[in-house]
Amino acid sequence: MRDQINEELRQLEESIPKIIKIAQDFKLDFYPMRFEICPGEIIYTFGAYGMPTRFTHWSFGKSYHRMKTQYDYNLSRIYEMVINSDPCYAFLLEGNTIIQNKMVAAHVLAHCDFFKNNIYFSHTNPKDIIESMAVAAERFRQYEMIYGQQKVEAFIDSVLSIQEHIDPHRMIKRKEHCINKTKNCCGKKQDATYDDLWKLDQPEHSCQCQGDCSKNKQTKLPEQPEKDLLLFIMENARDLEEWQLDILSTMRDEMLYFWPQMQTKIMNEGWASYWHLRIMREMEINEAEAIEFAKMHAGVVLPSRNSINPYYLGLKMLEDIEKRWDKEYGEGAGREKLFEIREMDNDISFLRNYLTKELVEELDLYLYRKIGHEWKIVEKNWEKVRDHLVYSMTNSGFPVIMVENGDYEQRGELYLKHAFEDRELDIKYLEKTLVHIFNLWNRPVYIETEIDNKAALFSFDGAKGSRKFL
């Protein structure tokens, strides 16, 4: 047995440079790759945590046991895990056959190419991510030793409940608020004994507000509704301690790192499937290996009757685009178009621009819902199917919650508003999440939404929750 494993390792080591060479000949452009074969326990631990190094939390353990149980009962299997980092780390599952590992190696090279070249990943800082997460995990462990594991995990619970409510597109430096923020403003206190001397030559109001601070002390905070709830709490919650601000800031940074992967799931998996298929076609494999590869590939892109398989939909769309562009603009134009799409699009623009009537019909896509006791198809119009897919991926599928007022009724209370777009919030989830937001804000919190086409206001004051129609 040991000899067989060593022989397969030798074959894989010989094959990987060939796979890399074929990928480069196809003009894939990826970070330096590091491959490692790991036991199932390790792969599923990485899968549960999302990274090889990350802070600990009970919910990751829960995810691990769910995935590991499915693996043990042969219900699902993670063949690999690849990290958006530079160098890029790919972890292959111990027990994969040699042909499975070859296909996985080809697949992860395409993922790495996508990480490196897609515009939405351009702010993810892949060079330092593994080390920074490891350092953050160590800081969190120190907080647990100082403040107690239960207290730290409870705080992480609250942050996790709203971790998706960030603004990944905020690239412009935020404007200084004139209330509660005195830096560079008229109301700023002197920093040091002689500061007033150094400022004699400066105009009376050299700050951004130009003296408006004293005139507009009742300006709403924020002046305009803001989407980044985590950032707003970080900057304006009055009672958070330093260790809590550090956890909040770290988890927001990690969500900014993961967000592009959520935005490009269909494109990224389709891209990797497209290339593992073409790279493997260039490999020298025998008949038995060809059959095994065909079975594995068919399993990866197997369409589902109940949900979207991103590998399948992404692959079919890319192949359809290539075929159409080649036909219209000449041989090679399709491949060129695919590289352009890989660089510039996310799932929303990808589906909106390239999911055609013919493809919706060919893939037999439809909308369905439960009517009475049965699930029934309710829509097959291709535009409505496409629009529903696009809509379901807006904001990566999460509701948009805007910060309306951080000083509601001049009591320092937090007023949020759901950007209602014909989809109601889950009431039970909403009420439980309000408790977590209160734990972060430490003052009464409100959220306005719509129920049955009527505006409704939910609140939690630290002791009890309430709801009323407006």
Disulfide bonds with the S-S distance in Angstrom:
none
